[in-house]
Amino acid sequence: MTFRILLAVFSLHLANAAELAFQSGFSNGMVLQREMPVSLSGTGAPNSELTITLASQSQSVKADTDGHWSLTLPAMKAGGPFTVTASQAGKSVKLDDLLIGDVWVCSGQSNMQMGLAEAIGGENAIADLTRQTTIRFLEIPRGGADSPEQEIKAEWKHANPETLSKFSAVGGFFAEHLRRDPSLAEVPLGIINSSFGGTSIEAWTPAASLADIPKEQISGSMF
């Protein structure tokens, strides 16, 4: 009986690994960095060929024994919206409304985490950003892990009051600032908020980088 349960769990794991999908964090409405190689990744049937298409570019890639794949497409200029498609054995998945532009990461503690709704001038910023159709926002859920995680459980969002009320005020005002630059007026913007109030610097530092620091000087907590 135990063997059957383990076999069922193992089979379920393989089925999930074989699902044709883009990696977590790639979603409709996302922004990819312009004028740099475009890296894409996801899952599919193990040891099988996939075709990835973005705008006029198309490239084949083979999934590994666990069904994971990744590839890099040539750099693209600012523009969009585009569609990216992953195809395999007659099946396909796609992401729509993808833009190529500038992507910025806003990271830190409570000063970065504080939402636009809490800031002086935040309501005006929310109204202004809501009128912008080529600025997109990604909020990284707050949490900790002992090793890198593959799933971030977050999707890119268009600007609207619901999306922006708790989004980083610094990130929102920064997006406004960039949009006022004439040289960036036609460049899509992607703003990623990865902030967590009260966290210690050790929580943001790769463990290997702390190896030469005396243990008594290292916080054993995220906070």
C-alpha positions in Angstrom: 0.0 0.0 0.0 2.8 2.4 0.9 4.6 1.6 -2.4 1.4 2.4 -4.3 1.1 5.8 -2.5 4.7 6.6 -3.2 4.3 5.6 -6.9 1.2 7.8 -7.2 3.1 10.8 -5.6 6.1 10.2 -7.9 3.8 10.0 -11.0 2.1 13.2 -10.0 5.4 14.9 -9.7 6.4 13.8 -13.1 3.1 15.0 -14.6 3.6 18.5 -13.0 7.2 18.6 -14.3 6.0 17.7 -17.8 3.3 20.5 -17.9 3.9 22.8 -20.9 4.3 26.2 -19.2 6.5 29.2 -18.8 8.4 29.6 -15.6 6.8 31.4 -12.7 7.2 35.2 -13.1 6.6 35.1 -16.8 3.0 36.2 -17.3 0.7 38.2 -19.5 1.5 41.9 -19.5 5.2 41.4 -18.5 8.1 43.7 -19.5 11.5 42.3 -20.7 14.6 44.4 -20.8 15.3 46.1 -24.2 18.6 45.8 -26.1 19.8 42.8 -24.0 19.5 39.1 -24.8 16.0 37.8 -23.9 16.1 34.8 -21.6 13.0 32.6 -21.4 12.5 29.4 -19.5 9.7 26.9 -18.5 8.7 23.3 -18.5 7.6 20.7 -21.0 7.7 17.0 -21.7 11.1 15.6 -20.6 13.7 15.1 -23.3 11.4 16.6 -26.0 11.8 19.4 -28.5 10.0 22.7 -28.1 9.7 25.8 -30.3 9.7 29.2 -28.7 8.4 32.2 -30.8 8.6 35.8 -29.8 7.5 38.4 -32.4 9.4 37.4 -35.6 12.0 35.3 -33.7 11.7 31.5 -33.4 14.1 29.0 -31.8 14.0 25.4 -30.9 15.2 24.0 -27.5 15.2 20.6 -25.9 13.8 20.0 -22.4 16.1 18.1 -20.0 15.2 14.9 -18.2 13.1 16.7 -15.7 11.2 18.7 -18.4 12.9 22.0 -17.7 14.1 24.2 -20.6 15.7 27.6 -21.1 17.0 29.6 -24.0 18.2 33.0 -25.0 16.8 35.0 -28.0 18.6 38.0 -29.6 18.2 41.4 -28.1 15.2 43.5 -29.1 14.5 47.2 -29.3 11.7 48.9 -27.2 8.3 48.1 -28.4 5.2 45.9 -28.3 2.8 44.5 -27.4 4.1 41.1 -28.5 3.1 37.5 -28.0 5.5 34.7 -26.9 4.5 31.1 -27.6 5.9 27.8 -26.5 4.9 24.9 -28.7 5.4 21.1 -28.3 3.9 18.1 -30.0 0.8 19.9 -31.3 0.2 21.8 -28.0 1.1 25.4 -27.2 0.9 28.0 -24.4 1.3 31.7 -24.9 1.7 34.9 -23.1 0.1 38.0 -24.5 0.6 41.8 -24.1 4.4 41.5 -23.6 6.4 44.7 -23.8 10.1 45.3 -24.4 11.5 48.2 -22.5 13.3 49.0 -19.2 13.0 46.9 -16.1 13.8 48.2 -12.7 13.9 46.4 -9.4 13.0 48.3 -6.2 14.4 46.4 -3.2 14.9 47.2 0.5 13.1 47.4 3.8 10.1 49.5 5.1 11.1 52.7 3.4 10.8 50.9 0.0 7.8 48.8 1.1 5.6 51.7 2.1 2.7 51.9 -0.4 1.6 54.8 -2.6 -1.7 55.2 -0.7 0.3 56.1 2.5 2.5 58.7 0.8 2.0 62.4 0.4 1.0 62.9 -3.2 0.3 59.2 -3.6 -3.3 59.6 -4.8 -2.1 61.9 -7.6 0.6 59.5 -8.6 -1.9 56.6 -8.6 -4.2 58.6 -10.9 -1.3 59.6 -13.2 0.1 56.1 -13.4 -3.3 54.6 -14.1 -3.4 56.6 -17.3 -0.1 55.0 -18.5 -0.7 51.9 -20.6 3.0 51.0 -21.1 4.0 50.8 -17.4 3.6 47.5 -15.7 4.1 46.4 -12.1 5.2 43.1 -10.4 4.9 42.7 -6.7 7.1 39.9 -5.2 5.3 38.2 -2.3 7.1 38.7 1.0 8.5 35.6 2.6 11.8 33.8 3.3 13.4 30.5 2.3 16.6 28.7 3.0 17.3 28.1 -0.7 16.2 29.7 -4.0 12.6 29.0 -4.9 11.3 28.4 -8.5 7.8 29.7 -7.8 7.2 33.4 -7.0 3.4 33.1 -7.2 3.0 36.6 -8.7 1.9 38.1 -12.0 2.6 41.3 -13.8 -0.2 43.9 -13.5 -1.4 47.0 -15.4 -1.5 50.2 -13.4 -4.8 50.7 -11.6 -5.8 51.9 -8.1 -6.0 48.4 -6.7 -2.6 47.4 -8.0 -0.9 50.6 -6.9 -2.4 51.5 -3.5 0.1 49.1 -1.7 2.8 49.1 -4.3 6.1 50.8 -3.3 5.7 54.6 -3.2 9.4 54.9 -4.1 8.8 52.7 -7.1 5.7 54.5 -8.2 7.3 58.0 -8.0 10.4 56.7 -9.7 8.2 55.4 -12.6 6.6 58.9 -12.9 10.1 60.5 -12.9 11.3 58.2 -15.7 8.2 58.8 -17.8 8.8 62.6 -17.7 12.2 62.1 -19.4 11.6 62.9 -23.1 14.1 60.3 -24.2 12.1 57.6 -22.4 8.6 58.8 -23.3 8.1 55.9 -25.7 10.0 53.2 -23.7 7.8 50.8 -21.8 8.6 50.4 -18.1 8.5 47.4 -15.8 8.8 48.1 -12.1 9.4 45.2 -9.8 8.9 45.6 -6.0 10.9 43.2 -3.9 10.9 44.7 -0.4 10.4 43.5 3.1 10.3 45.8 6.1 12.5 45.1 9.0 14.7 42.5 7.4 18.3 42.2 8.2 21.1 42.5 5.6 21.9 38.8 6.0 18.5 37.9 4.7 19.4 39.5 1.4 23.0 38.1 1.2 24.0 34.8 -0.4 25.1 32.4 2.3 28.5 31.9 0.7 29.3 35.6 1.0 28.9 35.4 4.8 31.4 32.5 5.2 34.3 34.7 6.4 32.3 36.8 8.9 32.3 35.7 12.6 29.1 33.9 13.4 28.5 36.2 16.4 28.3 39.1 14.0 25.6 37.5 11.8 21.9 37.7 12.5 20.3 34.3 12.7 17.0 35.7 11.7 15.5 37.5 8.7 14.7 40.3 11.1 
